Amino acid sequence: MSHIPADLRYARTHEWVRDEGNGRVTIGITEHAQQSLGDLVFVELPGEQGNVQAGDTCAVVESVKAASDIYAPVDGEVVAVNEALADAPEQVNQDPYGEGWLFVMQATDPGELEELLDADGYAEVVAEER
C-alpha cells in the first residue's frame, strides 16, 4: 500500500494538498498516482493563469506509460511552481510529498480544504481502485 501522510488533504483525482497557512497551499500528486504512472519523463507546470477553479486542469505529468492531467483541488490563484521539475521530473517519483511538489496556490476560500479527503478517506479511494 502507498504511503498516505496524515497531515495532508487529498482530492479524489490523486492530488495532495498541504496547508501552509494564510490561505497558501502546496499541491503535488500522491505516491499512489506516481506509482501508477511509472517513471515521469516530463512535467508541464501551470503558467500565469490567474485564478483557477477547483477541478480545472493546471498541470500535466507524462510518464513512459501515459500523460495525466493535474487538477486544482481548490479555487484560487497559482502563485509559485516547482521549476526544478523542468530538469528533474523524476523528483516526483523519488519524493512525491517533498521535493516533488508541483505548485503553490493562494486559496480563495481556505475552508475548501475541509471538503477534501483526509488520509483515511483517500486510502478508501485507493482501495476502491485496486
N, C-alpha and C positions, 0 to 999 in steps of 0.2 A: 504494500500500500504506500502511496505517496505521502510525503511529509506535508502536514497541513498546520502551519503555525496558528496558535490560538489567539494571538494578538492582532490578527488581520481580519478584514471583512472580505467577502467573496461574491462575485457575480456568477450566475448560472453558466455564463459564457466563458468561464475559466480565467477571469482577471482577478487579481488580488488587489486590495486597497489598504494602504497604511495611512492612518490619520496622523498627520504631522503637527496638528494644532492650528488654530487661527483659520480654519477652513481649507488648509492645504492638504492635499492627499497625493501620495505616490502610488503609481499603478504599475503592475507587471503582470506576467502570466504565471500561472501556478506550476508547480513541479509536475503535476499530472498532465497539464497541457503540453509542456515542453517534452516530456517523455513520449507522449502520444505522437507528437510531430517528428521527433528524432532530431538529428543534428541540424541546428539552424545555420543557414548559409547567408541570410540577408534579413535585415530588419529595416522596414520603412517607417520612420518615426513621423509623428504629426508635424505639420508645418505651422505657420502663423494662421491658425484657423479662426481665431476669435472664439466666441462662445460655441460650445457643443452641448448637445442634449444627451442624456443617458440613452444608450443604445446606438448612438451614431458611431460609424466606423472612424477610428482615429489613427490606426496604425495597421501594418501588415507584417507578419513574420513568415519567412519562407524557409522550408527545410528541403532536404533532398526528396522527401515524400510529397509535400503539399505546401500550399500557401494558406494562411489563415488570417482572417480579419481580427483586429483587436478593437473592442468597443469601449466607449466611455461608460464607466459604471455609474456616474452621477452627472448632473448638469453642472457646467462651469466653463472655465477657460484654461486651455493648456498654457502653462507658464514656463515650463522647462522640459527638455528632452535629454535622454542619456546619449549624448553624441559619441561616446566611446564605442557604442554598439555598431557604428558605421564600419569600423575597422575590426571589431571583435564581436560579431553576433553570437559566438559560442559562449559568451559570458552568461547569456540567458540560460543555456543548458547547464553550465557549471555552477551558477549561483542565482537561481531564479528569484529568490526573496532578498537578495543583497545587491551585488554589483550588476545583476542582470535586470534591474528595474528599467521601465520603458519611458515613462513621462510623469510629470507632476501637473496637477490641476489645482486651480483655485475653485473650490466648490461654491456654487451659487447658494445652496442650502445644505450645510453640513449635517442637518438632520436626516438627509437622504441615506447617510451611511447606515443608519439603523434599519433601513429597508433591505440592505444587503444581507447575505447569509453569514452566519458565524461559522466557525470551523466545523462543528458537528453537522450543521445544515449542508455545508459544502461536501463533507465526507459522504453524506447520503446521496448527493447528486453524482459523485464519482462512482459510488457503489451501484447506482442505477444504470450507469453507462457500461459497466463491465459485463 
